[in-house]
Amino acid sequence: MPNQIAELIPRLPEPVRALPRTAIWTYGQLTSAVRPLPGALIIGAQKAGTTALYAWLREHPAVLGPTWKEVNYFDRRFTRGESWYRGHFPNELRLRRVRRRGLEPVVLEASTGYLFHPLAPERTKALLPAARLVALVRDPVTRAYSHYQHEVALGREPLSFEDAIDREDERMDGELERMLADPAYFSYAWWNYTYLARGRYAEQLERWLAVFPEEQLLIVPTDDLGKSPRETYARVLSHLHVPPHELGEYPRVFGRDYAAMSTETRSRLSAQFAEPNSRLYELIGRDLGWT
């Protein structure tokens, strides 16, 4: 796919990706006046199939986006300002090319921290009140373990999975309060070690629904991407108000192999998530069968 190189940038080591990213940021900000804001956002959840969905959507001839996924404006980079954010998006010339093909362009952004960040809904509403939003939700036990393996692979997690989830509250002690008090504060613990908290979806979705109308938010279970990709893709396109489109294939993106979670740990976490999952099922009107 033509977007694979752009999708790879965020997964390179920080020193390697810093140079091209900084150059693009600088040029984009200088030309921000001719760059429209996005009309659609994939807001999360992390490790829930957002990279695959974003890649699929970028194959649509009407969908445009930044050079890479994860701009992270409404969570960790909000203090950089609107012109910095605008600088990531295609300029008006690219939008005109789409219109010449008889299509109305949709500018899309995807950052998985938005769903979870306590201030992201209000920030997004203030700048993008008409945005079409897509949230993916994955079995929180499986999501937590995938998140943990991601941190281990990046060299950021020295603990075992069991120790990491047991110490999650301790690591986050005081961090949320600091984030709320200081918009410029970046919480390393919140960004990396919130394995269980990110899986309590209902409370996060309720924050978004408190400021956005229900019809602007589409909630997509990750399992739907695998079990019925064509139909799920069509449902997302309809939500974004773009014409139907067929892909030749609907691949997974950036899968990783690792050892299975222990049966004991999975059972413990399944019980722990029973109430939050029930709350989500009631919110979306669908039992996802997560156990």
C-alpha positions in Angstrom: 0.0 0.0 0.0 1.3 3.5 -0.8 0.8 4.7 2.8 3.0 2.0 4.4 6.1 4.2 4.5 4.3 7.0 6.2 2.7 4.6 8.6 6.2 3.2 9.5 7.6 6.6 10.6 6.1 6.6 14.2 7.5 3.1 14.8 11.1 4.0 14.1 13.4 4.8 17.0 12.9 8.3 18.3 16.4 9.7 17.1 15.8 8.2 13.6 12.3 9.6 13.1 13.0 13.0 14.7 14.8 14.4 11.6 12.1 13.8 8.9 9.3 14.6 11.4 10.8 17.9 12.5 11.4 19.0 8.9 7.8 18.2 8.0 6.5 20.0 11.1 8.5 23.1 10.3 7.4 23.3 6.7 3.8 22.5 7.6 3.6 25.2 10.2 5.0 27.8 7.8 2.2 26.9 5.3 -0.5 26.3 7.8 -2.7 29.1 6.5 -3.5 27.0 3.4 -4.1 23.8 5.3 -7.6 22.9 6.5 -8.3 21.2 9.8 -9.5 17.6 9.8 -13.2 16.8 9.6 -12.8 13.2 11.0 -10.8 11.6 13.8 -10.0 8.1 14.8 -9.7 8.7 18.6 -8.5 5.2 19.8 -8.3 3.0 21.5 -4.6 2.2 21.6 -3.7 -1.4 20.3 -7.3 -1.8 19.0 -6.7 -1.9 15.3 -6.5 1.8 14.6 -3.4 1.5 12.4 -5.2 -1.0 10.1 -8.4 1.0 9.9 -6.4 4.2 9.2 -4.5 2.5 6.4 -7.7 1.2 4.9 -9.3 4.6 5.0 -6.3 6.3 3.4 -6.8 4.0 0.4 -10.1 5.8 -0.3 -9.6 8.4 -3.1 -11.6 11.0 -1.1 -9.7 10.5 2.2 -6.6 12.6 2.9 -4.5 12.8 6.0 -1.2 13.8 7.6 2.1 12.3 6.6 1.8 9.8 9.5 -0.7 8.6 12.0 -0.5 9.8 15.6 -0.2 13.6 15.5 -1.2 13.6 19.2 -2.3 17.2 19.2 -5.3 16.9 21.6 -3.4 14.9 24.1 0.4 15.4 24.5 1.1 18.3 22.1 -1.8 20.7 22.7 0.4 23.5 23.8 2.0 23.7 20.3 -1.1 25.6 19.1 -3.5 25.4 16.2 -1.1 26.5 13.4 1.3 23.6 14.4 -1.7 21.2 14.2 -2.9 22.6 10.8 0.7 22.1 9.5 0.2 18.4 9.4 -2.6 18.3 6.9 -2.8 18.5 3.1 -2.9 21.9 1.5 -5.8 23.3 -0.5 -4.2 22.2 -3.8 -4.5 18.6 -2.8 -8.1 19.0 -1.9 -8.8 20.6 -5.2 -7.4 17.6 -7.0 -9.8 15.4 -5.2 -12.7 17.7 -6.1 -11.7 17.6 -9.7 -12.4 13.9 -9.6 -16.0 14.6 -8.5 -15.4 13.8 -4.8 -15.7 15.8 -1.7 -12.5 15.4 0.3 -12.5 14.3 3.9 -9.3 15.1 6.0 -8.7 12.4 8.6 -6.5 12.2 11.6 -5.9 9.3 14.0 -4.3 9.4 17.4 -5.0 6.6 19.9 -4.5 8.7 23.0 -7.5 10.9 22.4 -10.1 8.5 23.6 -8.3 8.1 27.0 -7.1 11.7 27.6 -9.3 13.5 30.2 -9.1 16.8 28.4 -9.2 15.7 24.8 -13.0 15.8 24.3 -13.4 19.4 25.3 -10.3 20.4 23.3 -11.5 18.7 20.2 -15.0 20.1 20.6 -13.6 23.7 20.8 -11.6 23.3 17.6 -13.5 20.7 15.6 -17.2 20.8 16.7 -18.5 19.1 13.6 -15.8 16.3 13.5 -16.9 12.8 12.7 -15.4 10.5 15.4 -14.5 6.8 15.3 -13.6 4.8 18.4 -12.4 1.2 18.3 -12.8 -1.0 21.3 -11.0 -4.3 21.9 -11.3 -6.9 24.5 -9.6 -5.0 27.4 -7.7 -8.1 28.7 -6.2 -8.8 25.2 -5.6 -5.1 24.7 -3.7 -4.7 28.0 -1.4 -7.6 27.1 -0.8 -6.3 23.6 0.0 -2.8 25.1 2.4 -4.4 27.6 4.2 -6.3 24.9 4.5 -3.1 22.8 6.2 -1.4 25.8 8.5 -4.3 26.3 9.5 -4.4 22.6 10.4 -0.7 22.9 12.5 -1.2 25.9 10.3 0.9 28.2 8.9 -1.8 30.5 11.2 -3.8 32.8 8.5 -5.5 34.8 6.7 -8.7 34.2 3.1 -8.3 33.0 1.7 -9.4 36.4 3.9 -6.9 38.3 3.1 -4.1 35.8 -0.6 -4.4 36.3 -0.3 -4.7 40.0 1.8 -1.5 40.2 -0.3 0.5 37.7 -2.1 2.5 40.3 1.2 3.2 42.2 2.9 4.4 39.0 0.0 6.7 38.2 -0.2 8.2 41.7 -0.6 12.0 41.3 -0.1 11.9 37.5 -3.7 12.6 36.5 -3.8 15.6 38.9 -0.6 17.0 37.4 -2.0 16.6 33.8 -5.2 18.4 34.7 -3.3 21.2 36.4 -0.7 21.8 33.8 -1.6 21.3 30.0 2.1 21.3 29.2 2.9 18.4 31.5 3.7 15.1 29.9 3.1 12.0 32.0 5.4 9.2 31.1 3.4 6.8 33.3 0.1 7.8 31.8 1.5 7.4 28.3 3.1 4.1 28.8 1.9 2.1 31.8 -1.9 2.5 31.8 -2.6 -1.1 30.7 -5.8 -1.6 32.6 -7.2 1.9 32.7 -7.3 2.3 28.9 -9.6 -0.7 28.8 -12.3 0.9 30.8 -14.0 2.2 27.7 -17.4 3.2 28.9 -16.1 6.0 31.2 -14.0 7.3 28.3 -16.8 7.2 25.7 -19.1 8.9 28.2 -16.7 11.8 28.4 -16.8 12.2 24.6 -20.6 11.8 24.5 -20.9 14.5 27.2 -19.6 17.1 24.6 -20.4 15.5 21.2 -23.8 14.4 19.9 -24.2 10.6 19.7 -24.5 10.7 15.9 -21.0 12.1 15.5 -19.4 9.1 17.3 -19.2 5.6 15.7 -18.0 2.9 18.1 -16.5 -0.1 16.3 -15.5 -3.4 18.0 -12.0 -4.5 16.9 -13.3 -8.0 16.2 -15.5 -6.5 13.5 -12.4 -5.6 11.5 -11.3 -9.2 11.4 -14.7 -11.0 11.1 -16.4 -8.7 8.7 -13.8 -6.2 7.3 -15.7 -5.3 4.1 -18.9 -4.5 5.9 -17.1 -2.7 8.8 -15.1 -0.6 6.3 -18.4 0.3 4.5 -20.0 1.3 7.8 -17.1 3.6 8.7 -17.1 5.2 5.2 -20.8 5.9 5.6 -20.2 7.5 9.0 -17.5 9.7 7.4 -19.9 10.7 4.6 -17.7 9.4 1.8 -18.9 7.2 -1.1 -18.6 3.4 -1.0 -15.3 2.0 -1.9 -13.9 -1.6 -2.2 -10.4 -2.7 -1.2 -8.8 -5.7 -2.8 -7.8 -6.9 0.6 -8.1 -5.8 4.2 -4.8 -6.7 5.9 -3.8 -6.5 9.5 -1.0 -3.9 10.0 2.0 -4.4 12.4 1.0 -7.6 14.1 3.5 -8.9 16.7 4.0 -12.5 18.0 4.6 -13.1 21.7 4.0 -15.7 24.4 0.5 -16.3 25.6 -0.8 -14.7 28.8 -1.1 -17.1 31.7 -4.5 -18.7 32.2 -4.6 -17.5 35.8 -3.8 -13.9 34.9 -6.4 -13.9 32.1 -9.1 -15.2 34.5 -8.2 -12.6 37.1 -8.4 -9.8 34.6 -11.6 -11.1 33.0 -13.3 -10.9 36.4 -11.9 -7.5 37.0 -13.3 -6.2 33.7 -16.7 -7.8 34.1 -18.4 -4.6 35.4 -16.7 -2.1 33.1 -17.5 -4.4 30.1 -21.2 -4.7 31.1 -21.3 -0.9 31.3 -19.9 -0.7 27.8 -22.4 -3.2 26.4 -25.2 -1.2 27.9 -23.8 2.0 26.4 -23.5 0.6 22.8 -26.5 -1.7 23.0 -24.5 -4.8 22.1 -23.0 -7.7 24.1 -19.5 -8.2 22.8 -19.0 -11.5 24.7 -15.6 -10.6 26.2 -14.6 -13.1 28.8 
